Amino acid sequence: MENIIGKELHISLSRLDNLVRVGTVTFNKANIKSETDFISTLQKVMKDLDDGKYTVHDDTSVFARFDLSKQSVRLHKWSENTGIVMPCWNYFEN
């Protein structure tokens, strides 16, 4: 995936092979430097979302996947489909 800094990404609810777009998010260098910053940014834009599994993506590929339960976010590190590290993790500082 190309550089996503400053690019609007879609947040979608994953339901059976169907994505239901529920919002958008834009990341800058400060709000994507760690998992904590990333989750905090997501929580600011996902008001009133139902519990479920969500993806953050552009028009061509998935950038991140997370589970939402009672407004608590669990970010997936590995893709369930491919077994590779989700692209968002490449932006986090060690």
N, CA, C and O atoms as CSV, one atom per row, in Angstrom:
chain,resi,resn,atom,element,x,y,z
A,1,MET,N,N,0.850,-1.175,0.000
A,1,MET,CA,C,0.000,0.000,0.000
A,1,MET,C,C,0.890,1.229,0.000
A,1,MET,O,O,1.895,1.279,0.709
A,2,GLU,N,N,0.521,2.212,-0.790
A,2,GLU,CA,C,1.288,3.444,-0.853
A,2,GLU,C,C,1.184,4.214,0.458
A,2,GLU,O,O,0.415,3.835,1.341
A,3,ASN,N,N,1.946,5.281,0.589
A,3,ASN,CA,C,1.933,6.091,1.802
A,3,ASN,C,C,0.519,6.610,2.057
A,3,ASN,O,O,-0.107,7.169,1.157
A,4,ILE,N,N,0.019,6.431,3.264
A,4,ILE,CA,C,-1.350,6.825,3.573
A,4,ILE,C,C,-1.423,8.131,4.369
A,4,ILE,O,O,-2.518,8.595,4.686
A,5,ILE,N,N,-0.280,8.727,4.693
A,5,ILE,CA,C,-0.275,9.973,5.458
A,5,ILE,C,C,-1.043,11.045,4.680
A,5,ILE,O,O,-0.718,11.350,3.533
A,6,GLY,N,N,-2.059,11.604,5.322
A,6,GLY,CA,C,-2.864,12.654,4.710
A,6,GLY,C,C,-3.933,12.163,3.752
A,6,GLY,O,O,-4.677,12.969,3.194
A,7,LYS,N,N,-4.023,10.873,3.552
A,7,LYS,CA,C,-4.992,10.306,2.621
A,7,LYS,C,C,-6.238,9.851,3.385
A,7,LYS,O,O,-6.127,9.235,4.445
A,8,GLU,N,N,-7.406,10.150,2.856
A,8,GLU,CA,C,-8.642,9.714,3.491
A,8,GLU,C,C,-8.841,8.220,3.261
A,8,GLU,O,O,-8.847,7.750,2.124
A,9,LEU,N,N,-9.005,7.482,4.355
A,9,LEU,CA,C,-9.254,6.046,4.286
A,9,LEU,C,C,-10.662,5.757,4.769
A,9,LEU,O,O,-11.210,6.508,5.576
A,10,HIS,N,N,-11.246,4.682,4.286
A,10,HIS,CA,C,-12.606,4.292,4.641
A,10,HIS,C,C,-12.585,3.343,5.832
A,10,HIS,O,O,-11.690,2.507,5.952
A,11,ILE,N,N,-13.558,3.474,6.695
A,11,ILE,CA,C,-13.778,2.517,7.770
A,11,ILE,C,C,-15.045,1.756,7.395
A,11,ILE,O,O,-16.093,2.352,7.144
A,12,SER,N,N,-14.931,0.430,7.360
A,12,SER,CA,C,-16.073,-0.391,6.961
A,12,SER,C,C,-16.299,-1.520,7.959
A,12,SER,O,O,-15.356,-2.081,8.516
A,13,LEU,N,N,-17.557,-1.832,8.166
A,13,LEU,CA,C,-17.945,-2.984,8.961
A,13,LEU,C,C,-17.860,-4.209,8.069
A,13,LEU,O,O,-18.430,-4.230,6.978
A,14,SER,N,N,-17.152,-5.227,8.530
A,14,SER,CA,C,-17.007,-6.460,7.751
A,14,SER,C,C,-18.144,-7.403,8.118
A,14,SER,O,O,-18.286,-7.817,9.269
A,15,ARG,N,N,-18.937,-7.728,7.130
A,15,ARG,CA,C,-20.056,-8.666,7.353
A,15,ARG,C,C,-20.091,-9.660,6.227
A,15,ARG,O,O,-20.381,-9.303,5.085
A,16,LEU,N,N,-19.811,-10.862,6.523
A,16,LEU,CA,C,-19.846,-12.000,5.556
A,16,LEU,C,C,-19.162,-11.651,4.230
A,16,LEU,O,O,-20.113,-11.803,3.463
A,17,ASP,N,N,-18.398,-11.378,3.665
A,17,ASP,CA,C,-17.890,-10.998,2.346
A,17,ASP,C,C,-18.452,-9.664,1.869
A,17,ASP,O,O,-18.365,-9.347,0.683
A,18,ASN,N,N,-19.023,-8.883,2.773
A,18,ASN,CA,C,-19.639,-7.623,2.385
A,18,ASN,C,C,-19.118,-6.519,3.302
A,18,ASN,O,O,-19.149,-6.662,4.525
A,19,LEU,N,N,-18.644,-5.428,2.723
A,19,LEU,CA,C,-18.165,-4.303,3.524
A,19,LEU,C,C,-19.226,-3.204,3.515
A,19,LEU,O,O,-19.703,-2.800,2.455
A,20,VAL,N,N,-19.587,-2.727,4.700
A,20,VAL,CA,C,-20.549,-1.649,4.836
A,20,VAL,C,C,-19.788,-0.428,5.338
A,20,VAL,O,O,-19.370,-0.391,6.495
A,21,ARG,N,N,-19.605,0.577,4.473
A,21,ARG,CA,C,-18.830,1.758,4.840
A,21,ARG,C,C,-19.546,2.545,5.923
A,21,ARG,O,O,-20.728,2.866,5.795
A,22,VAL,N,N,-18.812,2.858,7.006
A,22,VAL,CA,C,-19.411,3.549,8.144
A,22,VAL,C,C,-18.699,4.854,8.495
A,22,VAL,O,O,-19.136,5.558,9.406
A,23,GLY,N,N,-17.623,5.191,7.803
A,23,GLY,CA,C,-16.911,6.422,8.104
A,23,GLY,C,C,-15.590,6.514,7.382
A,23,GLY,O,O,-15.235,5.652,6.578
A,24,THR,N,N,-14.864,7.582,7.685
A,24,THR,CA,C,-13.547,7.805,7.099
A,24,THR,C,C,-12.598,8.294,8.185
A,24,THR,O,O,-13.015,8.787,9.233
A,25,VAL,N,N,-11.314,8.142,7.902
A,25,VAL,CA,C,-10.280,8.602,8.829
A,25,VAL,C,C,-9.077,9.045,8.002
A,25,VAL,O,O,-8.791,8.477,6.948
A,26,THR,N,N,-8.374,10.069,8.495
A,26,THR,CA,C,-7.147,10.542,7.862
A,26,THR,C,C,-6.057,10.541,8.919
A,26,THR,O,O,-6.240,11.076,10.013
A,27,PHE,N,N,-4.917,9.933,8.586
A,27,PHE,CA,C,-3.805,9.844,9.530
A,27,PHE,C,C,-2.706,10.825,9.157
A,27,PHE,O,O,-2.467,11.096,7.980
A,28,ASN,N,N,-2.032,11.358,10.192
A,28,ASN,CA,C,-0.816,12.142,9.979
A,28,ASN,C,C,0.308,11.427,10.723
A,28,ASN,O,O,0.061,10.422,11.392
A,29,LYS,N,N,1.502,11.915,10.621
A,29,LYS,CA,C,2.632,11.217,11.250
A,29,LYS,C,C,2.477,11.079,12.757
A,29,LYS,O,O,2.917,10.080,13.326
A,30,ALA,N,N,1.867,12.049,13.411
A,30,ALA,CA,C,1.734,12.011,14.872
A,30,ALA,C,C,0.698,10.988,15.334
A,30,ALA,O,O,0.885,10.354,16.373
A,31,ASN,N,N,-0.389,10.816,14.584
A,31,ASN,CA,C,-1.433,9.930,15.079
A,31,ASN,C,C,-1.326,8.500,14.555
A,31,ASN,O,O,-2.256,7.705,14.695
A,32,ILE,N,N,-0.176,8.181,13.947
A,32,ILE,CA,C,0.038,6.810,13.496
A,32,ILE,C,C,1.414,6.284,13.935
A,32,ILE,O,O,1.885,5.265,13.430
A,33,LYS,N,N,2.046,6.985,14.874
A,33,LYS,CA,C,3.396,6.575,15.276
A,33,LYS,C,C,3.412,5.388,16.235
A,33,LYS,O,O,4.461,4.781,16.448
A,34,SER,N,N,2.245,5.050,16.821
A,34,SER,CA,C,2.182,3.892,17.714
A,34,SER,C,C,0.793,3.270,17.644
A,34,SER,O,O,-0.155,3.883,17.153
A,35,GLU,N,N,0.692,2.056,18.140
A,35,GLU,CA,C,-0.606,1.382,18.186
A,35,GLU,C,C,-1.593,2.190,19.031
A,35,GLU,O,O,-2.764,2.310,18.672
A,36,THR,N,N,-1.129,2.737,20.140
A,36,THR,CA,C,-1.980,3.529,21.022
A,36,THR,C,C,-2.508,4.780,20.315
A,36,THR,O,O,-3.693,5.096,20.419
A,37,ASP,N,N,-1.632,5.493,19.598
A,37,ASP,CA,C,-2.047,6.687,18.860
A,37,ASP,C,C,-3.045,6.322,17.752
A,37,ASP,O,O,-4.034,7.023,17.536
A,38,PHE,N,N,-2.771,5.234,17.068
A,38,PHE,CA,C,-3.635,4.758,15.991
A,38,PHE,C,C,-5.037,4.464,16.528
A,38,PHE,O,O,-6.032,4.909,15.955
A,39,ILE,N,N,-5.111,3.712,17.631
A,39,ILE,CA,C,-6.401,3.359,18.227
A,39,ILE,C,C,-7.125,4.609,18.731
A,39,ILE,O,O,-8.338,4.728,18.559
A,40,SER,N,N,-6.411,5.523,19.340
A,40,SER,CA,C,-7.005,6.767,19.819
A,40,SER,C,C,-7.633,7.555,18.668
A,40,SER,O,O,-8.728,8.099,18.812
A,41,THR,N,N,-6.951,7.615,17.540
A,41,THR,CA,C,-7.476,8.307,16.361
A,41,THR,C,C,-8.737,7.619,15.849
A,41,THR,O,O,-9.714,8.283,15.502
A,42,LEU,N,N,-8.714,6.292,15.804
A,42,LEU,CA,C,-9.909,5.557,15.387
A,42,LEU,C,C,-11.082,5.850,16.317
A,42,LEU,O,O,-12.200,6.075,15.855
A,43,GLN,N,N,-10.833,5.848,17.622
A,43,GLN,CA,C,-11.912,6.056,18.584
A,43,GLN,C,C,-12.545,7.438,18.441
A,43,GLN,O,O,-13.730,7.607,18.729
A,44,LYS,N,N,-11.778,8.413,18.005
A,44,LYS,CA,C,-12.312,9.765,17.824
A,44,LYS,C,C,-13.283,9.846,16.645
A,44,LYS,O,O,-14.195,10.672,16.652
A,45,VAL,N,N,-13.097,8.998,15.638
A,45,VAL,CA,C,-13.937,9.091,14.435
A,45,VAL,C,C,-15.024,8.028,14.371
A,45,VAL,O,O,-15.850,8.063,13.459
A,46,MET,N,N,-15.051,7.096,15.296
A,46,MET,CA,C,-16.014,5.998,15.191
A,46,MET,C,C,-17.122,6.077,16.235
A,46,MET,O,O,-17.504,5.065,16.822
A,47,LYS,N,N,-17.618,7.247,16.455
A,47,LYS,CA,C,-18.686,7.439,17.428
A,47,LYS,C,C,-19.906,6.596,17.065
A,47,LYS,O,O,-20.305,6.519,15.903
A,48,ASP,N,N,-20.481,5.973,18.073
A,48,ASP,CA,C,-21.743,5.243,17.935
A,48,ASP,C,C,-21.687,4.030,17.011
A,48,ASP,O,O,-22.729,3.591,16.524
A,49,LEU,N,N,-20.504,3.478,16.758
A,49,LEU,CA,C,-20.441,2.260,15.961
A,49,LEU,C,C,-20.818,1.059,16.821
A,49,LEU,O,O,-20.509,1.012,18.012
A,50,ASP,N,N,-21.478,0.105,16.213
A,50,ASP,CA,C,-21.849,-1.130,16.898
A,50,ASP,C,C,-20.629,-2.026,17.059
A,50,ASP,O,O,-19.652,-1.885,16.324
A,51,ASP,N,N,-20.683,-2.938,18.009
A,51,ASP,CA,C,-19.636,-3.939,18.152
A,51,ASP,C,C,-19.530,-4.734,16.861
A,51,ASP,O,O,-20.535,-4.981,16.195
A,52,GLY,N,N,-18.314,-5.135,16.508
A,52,GLY,CA,C,-18.117,-5.925,15.309
A,52,GLY,C,C,-16.690,-5.863,14.824
A,52,GLY,O,O,-15.813,-5.326,15.500
A,53,LYS,N,N,-16.458,-6.423,13.634
A,53,LYS,CA,C,-15.141,-6.428,13.010
A,53,LYS,C,C,-15.144,-5.374,11.899
A,53,LYS,O,O,-16.052,-5.328,11.068
A,54,TYR,N,N,-14.107,-4.528,11.905
A,54,TYR,CA,C,-14.022,-3.417,10.960
A,54,TYR,C,C,-12.694,-3.449,10.208
A,54,TYR,O,O,-11.705,-4.017,10.672
A,55,THR,N,N,-12.702,-2.825,9.040
A,55,THR,CA,C,-11.473,-2.645,8.278
A,55,THR,C,C,-11.262,-1.159,8.011
A,55,THR,O,O,-12.213,-0.382,7.931
A,56,VAL,N,N,-9.998,-0.788,7.877
A,56,VAL,CA,C,-9.601,0.541,7.434
A,56,VAL,C,C,-8.893,0.302,6.114
A,56,VAL,O,O,-7.945,-0.481,6.054
A,57,HIS,N,N,-9.346,0.972,5.043
A,57,HIS,CA,C,-8.821,0.645,3.721
A,57,HIS,C,C,-8.948,1.821,2.757
A,57,HIS,O,O,-9.724,2.752,2.975
A,58,ASP,N,N,-8.163,1.749,1.685
A,58,ASP,CA,C,-8.362,2.682,0.585
A,58,ASP,C,C,-9.196,1.939,-0.457
A,58,ASP,O,O,-9.851,0.950,-0.128
A,59,ASP,N,N,-9.181,2.394,-1.688
A,59,ASP,CA,C,-10.018,1.760,-2.708
A,59,ASP,C,C,-9.462,0.428,-3.203
A,59,ASP,O,O,-10.167,-0.316,-3.883
A,60,THR,N,N,-8.205,0.115,-2.872
A,60,THR,CA,C,-7.600,-1.097,-3.423
A,60,THR,C,C,-7.169,-2.140,-2.404
A,60,THR,O,O,-7.075,-3.319,-2.747
A,61,SER,N,N,-6.901,-1.744,-1.160
A,61,SER,CA,C,-6.387,-2.733,-0.210
A,61,SER,C,C,-6.702,-2.367,1.239
A,61,SER,O,O,-6.993,-1.214,1.559
A,62,VAL,N,N,-6.638,-3.367,2.095
A,62,VAL,CA,C,-6.892,-3.194,3.528
A,62,VAL,C,C,-5.621,-2.689,4.200
A,62,VAL,O,O,-4.534,-3.213,3.958
A,63,PHE,N,N,-5.761,-1.672,5.043
A,63,PHE,CA,C,-4.648,-1.103,5.780
A,63,PHE,C,C,-4.605,-1.638,7.212
A,63,PHE,O,O,-3.530,-1.873,7.764
A,64,ALA,N,N,-5.785,-1.828,7.804
A,64,ALA,CA,C,-5.868,-2.317,9.180
A,64,ALA,C,C,-7.204,-3.032,9.371
A,64,ALA,O,O,-8.175,-2.785,8.655
A,65,ARG,N,N,-7.219,-3.914,10.346
A,65,ARG,CA,C,-8.455,-4.597,10.733
A,65,ARG,C,C,-8.509,-4.572,12.259
A,65,ARG,O,O,-7.501,-4.776,12.936
A,66,PHE,N,N,-9.710,-4.316,12.785
A,66,PHE,CA,C,-9.855,-4.277,14.241
A,66,PHE,C,C,-11.227,-4.776,14.663
A,66,PHE,O,O,-12.194,-4.745,13.901
A,67,ASP,N,N,-11.272,-5.235,15.900
A,67,ASP,CA,C,-12.532,-5.635,16.518
A,67,ASP,C,C,-12.930,-4.534,17.488
A,67,ASP,O,O,-12.096,-3.994,18.215
A,68,LEU,N,N,-14.211,-4.212,17.487
A,68,LEU,CA,C,-14.753,-3.220,18.401
A,68,LEU,C,C,-15.736,-3.920,19.336
A,68,LEU,O,O,-16.671,-4.580,18.883
A,69,SER,N,N,-15.521,-3.771,20.632
A,69,SER,CA,C,-16.409,-4.351,21.624
A,69,SER,C,C,-16.571,-3.358,22.769
A,69,SER,O,O,-15.616,-3.081,23.495
A,70,LYS,N,N,-17.769,-2.827,22.930
A,70,LYS,CA,C,-18.059,-1.844,23.980
A,70,LYS,C,C,-17.092,-0.668,23.928
A,70,LYS,O,O,-16.566,-0.239,24.955
A,71,GLN,N,N,-16.860,-0.150,22.717
A,71,GLN,CA,C,-15.978,0.982,22.444
A,71,GLN,C,C,-14.509,0.701,22.743
A,71,GLN,O,O,-13.700,1.627,22.781
A,72,SER,N,N,-14.157,-0.562,22.953
A,72,SER,CA,C,-12.770,-0.976,23.127
A,72,SER,C,C,-12.283,-1.583,21.812
A,72,SER,O,O,-12.969,-2.409,21.211
A,73,VAL,N,N,-11.108,-1.172,21.377
A,73,VAL,CA,C,-10.558,-1.602,20.090
A,73,VAL,C,C,-9.452,-2.628,20.304
A,73,VAL,O,O,-8.562,-2.431,21.131
A,74,ARG,N,N,-9.517,-3.727,19.550
A,74,ARG,CA,C,-8.421,-4.698,19.501
A,74,ARG,C,C,-7.935,-4.743,18.060
A,74,ARG,O,O,-8.621,-5.249,17.172
A,75,LEU,N,N,-6.754,-4.210,17.847
A,75,LEU,CA,C,-6.169,-4.119,16.513
A,75,LEU,C,C,-5.535,-5.453,16.137
A,75,LEU,O,O,-4.774,-6.026,16.917
A,76,HIS,N,N,-5.846,-5.940,14.950
A,76,HIS,CA,C,-5.258,-7.191,14.469
A,76,HIS,C,C,-3.851,-6.909,13.946
A,76,HIS,O,O,-3.643,-5.948,13.204
A,77,LYS,N,N,-2.903,-7.728,14.324
A,77,LYS,CA,C,-1.543,-7.582,13.798
A,77,LYS,C,C,-1.374,-8.392,12.514
A,77,LYS,O,O,-0.689,-7.954,11.590
A,78,TRP,N,N,-1.983,-9.551,12.454
A,78,TRP,CA,C,-1.821,-10.455,11.319
A,78,TRP,C,C,-3.126,-10.548,10.522
A,78,TRP,O,O,-4.212,-10.562,11.102
A,79,SER,N,N,-3.017,-10.609,9.213
A,79,SER,CA,C,-4.180,-10.808,8.358
A,79,SER,C,C,-4.698,-12.229,8.526
A,79,SER,O,O,-3.934,-13.190,8.432
A,80,GLU,N,N,-5.985,-12.359,8.771
A,80,GLU,CA,C,-6.593,-13.689,8.873
A,80,GLU,C,C,-6.580,-14.404,7.527
A,80,GLU,O,O,-6.573,-15.634,7.475
A,81,ASN,N,N,-6.578,-13.644,6.448
A,81,ASN,CA,C,-6.648,-14.220,5.105
A,81,ASN,C,C,-5.286,-14.621,4.551
A,81,ASN,O,O,-5.151,-15.676,3.931
A,82,THR,N,N,-4.272,-13.776,4.774
A,82,THR,CA,C,-2.975,-14.016,4.149
A,82,THR,C,C,-1.887,-14.432,5.133
A,82,THR,O,O,-0.870,-14.998,4.733
A,83,GLY,N,N,-2.097,-14.153,6.422
A,83,GLY,CA,C,-1.085,-14.476,7.419
A,83,GLY,C,C,0.062,-13.482,7.492
A,83,GLY,O,O,1.021,-13.707,8.230
A,84,ILE,N,N,-0.014,-12.380,6.738
A,84,ILE,CA,C,1.051,-11.378,6.780
A,84,ILE,C,C,0.662,-10.245,7.734
A,84,ILE,O,O,-0.509,-10.076,8.075
A,85,VAL,N,N,1.656,-9.484,8.152
A,85,VAL,CA,C,1.432,-8.357,9.055
A,85,VAL,C,C,0.593,-7.304,8.337
A,85,VAL,O,O,0.864,-6.962,7.185
A,86,MET,N,N,-0.427,-6.793,9.026
A,86,MET,CA,C,-1.268,-5.742,8.455
A,86,MET,C,C,-0.414,-4.500,8.206
A,86,MET,O,O,0.441,-4.183,9.033
A,87,PRO,N,N,-0.615,-3.786,7.099
A,87,PRO,CA,C,0.229,-2.642,6.734
A,87,PRO,C,C,0.341,-1.547,7.791
A,87,PRO,O,O,1.377,-0.885,7.861
A,88,CYS,N,N,-0.681,-1.331,8.611
A,88,CYS,CA,C,-0.609,-0.265,9.615
A,88,CYS,C,C,0.576,-0.452,10.554
A,88,CYS,O,O,1.169,0.527,11.009
A,89,TRP,N,N,0.924,-1.701,10.847
A,89,TRP,CA,C,2.015,-1.974,11.786
A,89,TRP,C,C,3.367,-1.498,11.268
A,89,TRP,O,O,4.286,-1.288,12.060
A,90,ASN,N,N,3.506,-1.324,9.965
A,90,ASN,CA,C,4.762,-0.828,9.394
A,90,ASN,C,C,4.995,0.651,9.695
A,90,ASN,O,O,6.115,1.140,9.550
A,91,TYR,N,N,3.954,1.368,10.111
A,91,TYR,CA,C,4.063,2.789,10.410
A,91,TYR,C,C,4.423,3.049,11.878
A,91,TYR,O,O,4.907,4.130,12.214
A,92,PHE,N,N,4.195,2.082,12.734
A,92,PHE,CA,C,4.437,2.270,14.160
A,92,PHE,C,C,5.929,2.255,14.463
A,92,PHE,O,O,6.676,1.429,13.938
A,93,GLU,N,N,6.352,3.195,15.329
A,93,GLU,CA,C,7.751,3.203,15.773
A,93,GLU,C,C,7.959,2.075,16.764
A,93,GLU,O,O,7.044,1.729,17.511
A,94,ASN,N,N,9.141,1.504,16.779
A,94,ASN,CA,C,9.431,0.412,17.718
A,94,ASN,C,C,9.604,0.889,19.119
A,94,ASN,O,O,9.852,0.087,20.018
